[in-house]
Each structure stands twice: as C-alpha cells, then as structure tokens.
Amino acid sequence: MKLFYYTATGNSLSIAKSFKGNLISMPIHLNDKDHYEDDVIGFVFPCYTGGIPTIVEDFISSNTFKANYIFAIVTYGMTAVGAEGLFLDLAREKNLNIDYINKIRMVDTSLKYYDMNKQIRGLERKQVNKYLASIKEDVASRKKRSSRNPIMLALSKRGYKSYKDEIGLCDQAFTVEDHCTKCQVCMKVCPVNNITVGDGVFFKGECIRCYACTQNCPQNAIRVDNEKSKRRYRNSDVKLIDIINANHVG
Ligand SMILES: Cc1cc2nc3c(=O)[nH]c(=O)nc-3n(C[C@H](O)[C@H](O)[C@H](O)COP(=O)(O)O)c2cc1C
C-alpha cells in the first residue's frame, strides 16, 4: 500500500502512519511527475477552509496513479463542509477515480479561529481512535464510499476559492518576536519553501497559511495577527523531525 500524505502539524501524518503502508510526502514529491502503482493507494490530508490544500490538488495534477483500490481521508477540526466532494471532483478532473473517501475529526489547528488549549482539551470527545478503526475496517474490506452533498459542495467551492485567493497575502499576518534564535526550523517545516532565515526570518509571499512555522517553532516566537492562543500544537504521535522530513525539500 502506498500512502500519500500532507501535514503541517501531524494530524494527517498520524493517520497515514497507522496504515503501515509506504508513506510518501506530497510536498517532497510535488514536482517529480511520477507514475505510482500499487494494489492499494491512499491519500491523507487536512481540510483547509472547507476545501483542500492546494498542494494536494497540485500533487494529483502532476503525477499519475494506478491501483485496484484508491481511498482518501480528510482530517478536519470543526466541519469539513463539502471537502470530500470537492476532492472527489478535483480527482475526477485529473482522471483519478477515488473508491472511498471519509473524514476524521481531530484538533483544529487554525490559530486564527481556535484556542489550542481548548482544542487539546476537547480532543478526547472527538474519539479519533474509534472513527479511525471504523475507516480502517472499511478500507480493509474495500468498501466503496463517496460523499457529495450539493449544498456543502457549493459552500466548499466558495471556501476553496477564497482560500486560494488569499495565498500570498497570509505572510502579512506573521510577526517574529525578538527571542527567535534563527534556528531555521520554520524554514524547514514550511511545505512551500516560503521562508528564508538570515539576519532575520523572511517570508517570500507564497504562504498557504498552514501554520507549520508557527505551530512547530521551538521558541514559540512567531505570532499570528489575532491568534486565539499563544499555545501551540503538534500531534503527539509525530515529532518535529517527522514534519521536517515531510516538508523540507533540499
Ligand atoms: C488554513 C487552515 C484552514 C482550515 N480550515 C478548516 C475547515 O474549513 N474546517 C475544519 O474543520 N478544519 C479546518 N482546519 C483544521 C485542519 O483541517 C485540521 O486541524 C487538520 O487535522 C490539520 O492537519 P495536519 O495536522 O495534518 O496539518 C484548518 C486548518 C488550517 C491550518
């Protein structure tokens, strides 16, 4: 089994890891223009603004896939709206037929809207392991599932468009505090190579607002305008080095 994943804070990687397949990071292999074949192929990624990260769309556009069974799992925090339907449609446009799609609710990492203290406290109620076990049973039995609610899909299309329109503007929301040690972790966890570190930390205007830099900063030195908490989050099954290995090209 090949598992393609994209993660900023570890939720999607923790789900991908639990399948014990061959893990392949989408950002690292984004421009390989490869052809992938296996008996089973899976995609695991977060919901962004009711849609999906542009990295995921770009990855399925620039590579080809062949498998007897293809599944996808969207991780999300509050509501994935119509992200599943949106992904099914985008995949179909790229001639990729998804047999099964489902979603799993985890900590919501969007610092702009949520307090990480409250999110972490509320995690147990989301019963991640219970839902994951059920999805794994479905995948093991090669169940078919597609989820396409037209109203939710329309909302997601709008959300996805506004998310894409904001790419490049997101940098302006960051402030780096004086206690930054210029350790370069922000640069290494950024999945779009948007950060350079020299005399200071510089953003190049291509931010996709994943918050990998802010959430994974060892000094907690990056602030986001109107952030809902100073507390940061990374999934407890995932180490900083895993995020670096997942996102750092070069
Ligand atoms: C930019 C951004 C937008 C998000 N939008 C949504 C959303 O629309 N709905 C939702 O339920 N969760 C949303 N989330 C939460 C993530 O989907 C969720 O926390 C996910 O599990 C993070 O995955 P990761 O740890 O693998 O990066 C968003 C997070 C970010 C950073």
PDBQT file of the ligand as one rigid body, heavy atoms in Angstrom, charges set to zero:
ROOT
HETATM    1  C1  LIG A 301      -5.574  27.178   6.933  1.00  0.00    +0.000 C 
HETATM    2  C2  LIG A 301      -6.422  26.178   7.681  1.00  0.00    +0.000 A 
HETATM    3  C3  LIG A 301      -7.756  26.070   7.362  1.00  0.00    +0.000 A 
HETATM    4  C4  LIG A 301      -8.552  25.118   7.998  1.00  0.00    +0.000 A 
HETATM    5  N1  LIG A 301      -9.852  25.007   7.629  1.00  0.00    +0.000 NA
HETATM    6  C5  LIG A 301     -10.640  24.103   8.244  1.00  0.00    +0.000 A 
HETATM    7  C6  LIG A 301     -12.018  23.969   7.877  1.00  0.00    +0.000 A 
HETATM    8  O1  LIG A 301     -12.532  24.638   6.993  1.00  0.00    +0.000 OA
HETATM    9  N2  LIG A 301     -12.766  23.072   8.550  1.00  0.00    +0.000 N 
HETATM   10  C7  LIG A 301     -12.240  22.298   9.544  1.00  0.00    +0.000 A 
HETATM   11  O2  LIG A 301     -12.968  21.520  10.128  1.00  0.00    +0.000 OA
HETATM   12  N3  LIG A 301     -10.941  22.358   9.892  1.00  0.00    +0.000 NA
HETATM   13  C8  LIG A 301     -10.116  23.252   9.267  1.00  0.00    +0.000 A 
HETATM   14  N4  LIG A 301      -8.800  23.345   9.606  1.00  0.00    +0.000 N 
HETATM   15  C9  LIG A 301      -8.254  22.399  10.589  1.00  0.00    +0.000 C 
HETATM   16  C10 LIG A 301      -7.452  21.281   9.947  1.00  0.00    +0.000 C 
HETATM   17  O3  LIG A 301      -8.141  20.740   8.840  1.00  0.00    +0.000 OA
HETATM   18  C11 LIG A 301      -7.169  20.143  10.945  1.00  0.00    +0.000 C 
HETATM   19  O4  LIG A 301      -6.684  20.659  12.142  1.00  0.00    +0.000 OA
HETATM   20  C12 LIG A 301      -6.212  19.127  10.339  1.00  0.00    +0.000 C 
HETATM   21  O5  LIG A 301      -6.340  17.929  11.043  1.00  0.00    +0.000 OA
HETATM   22  C13 LIG A 301      -4.764  19.572  10.374  1.00  0.00    +0.000 C 
HETATM   23  O6  LIG A 301      -3.986  18.564   9.774  1.00  0.00    +0.000 OA
HETATM   24  P1  LIG A 301      -2.416  18.451   9.903  1.00  0.00    +0.000 P 
HETATM   25  O7  LIG A 301      -2.089  18.410  11.389  1.00  0.00    +0.000 OA
HETATM   26  O8  LIG A 301      -2.087  17.167   9.243  1.00  0.00    +0.000 OA
HETATM   27  O9  LIG A 301      -1.790  19.617   9.254  1.00  0.00    +0.000 OA
HETATM   28  C14 LIG A 301      -7.987  24.282   9.008  1.00  0.00    +0.000 A 
HETATM   29  C15 LIG A 301      -6.640  24.429   9.350  1.00  0.00    +0.000 A 
HETATM   30  C16 LIG A 301      -5.864  25.361   8.705  1.00  0.00    +0.000 A 
HETATM   31  C17 LIG A 301      -4.402  25.481   9.074  1.00  0.00    +0.000 C 
ENDROOT
TORSDOF 0
